[in-house]
Amino acid sequence: MRVVLTRLIIFSAVFFVSTILIIMGIGFLVWSSFLYLSTVLNPYMASLISGLIAILFAGALVLIVSMVTKGSGNKESKDSKGGKSKLADSTEVIEQYPLESGLMAMAAGFIAGSSPESRKVLTELFVTLSQNTSD
């Protein structure tokens, strides 16, 4: 269990650093658009347009995330199920916390896609956690 947690901490740190680098990259992208536009327009208009582009990008990202994390499916079909399983409990948690669930799925997908070893670590972690919770 200690090895799995160590690997998870390492991959979480790599995920954090890569997130910081992505944010810096977006900052440089906005700055470079400002520099390019300032050669064509006056600096005030260039900064206004660069800022509006950044705001529109952030708004589109929030809209996409909100559309993806909204609960989907027919609630009547979920209520008509006779027996409840652990899967039903997890869907209730996902419906109750859609943003957190979406962010965790995104983080797990990013970590799983980063290397074949990370997929192995995540699989070991989930198996260990499922064995510990079933006891």
Rosetta blueprint (number, residue, H / E / L):
1 M L
2 R H
3 V H
4 V H
5 L H
6 T H
7 R H
8 L H
9 I H
10 I H
11 F H
12 S H
13 A H
14 V H
15 F H
16 F H
17 V H
18 S H
19 T H
20 I H
21 L H
22 I H
23 I H
24 M H
25 G H
26 I H
27 G H
28 F H
29 L H
30 V H
31 W H
32 S H
33 S H
34 F H
35 L H
36 Y H
37 L H
38 S H
39 T H
40 V H
41 L L
42 N L
43 P H
44 Y H
45 M H
46 A H
47 S H
48 L H
49 I H
50 S H
51 G H
52 L H
53 I H
54 A H
55 I H
56 L H
57 F H
58 A H
59 G H
60 A H
61 L H
62 V H
63 L H
64 I H
65 V H
66 S H
67 M H
68 V H
69 T H
70 K L
71 G L
72 S L
73 G L
74 N L
75 K H
76 E H
77 S H
78 K H
79 D H
80 S L
81 K L
82 G L
83 G L
84 K L
85 S L
86 K H
87 L H
88 A H
89 D H
90 S H
91 T H
92 E H
93 V H
94 I H
95 E H
96 Q H
97 Y L
98 P H
99 L H
100 E H
101 S H
102 G H
103 L H
104 M H
105 A H
106 M H
107 A H
108 A H
109 G H
110 F H
111 I H
112 A H
113 G H
114 S H
115 S L
116 P H
117 E H
118 S H
119 R H
120 K H
121 V H
122 L H
123 T H
124 E H
125 L H
126 F H
127 V H
128 T H
129 L H
130 S H
131 Q H
132 N H
133 T H
134 S H
135 D L
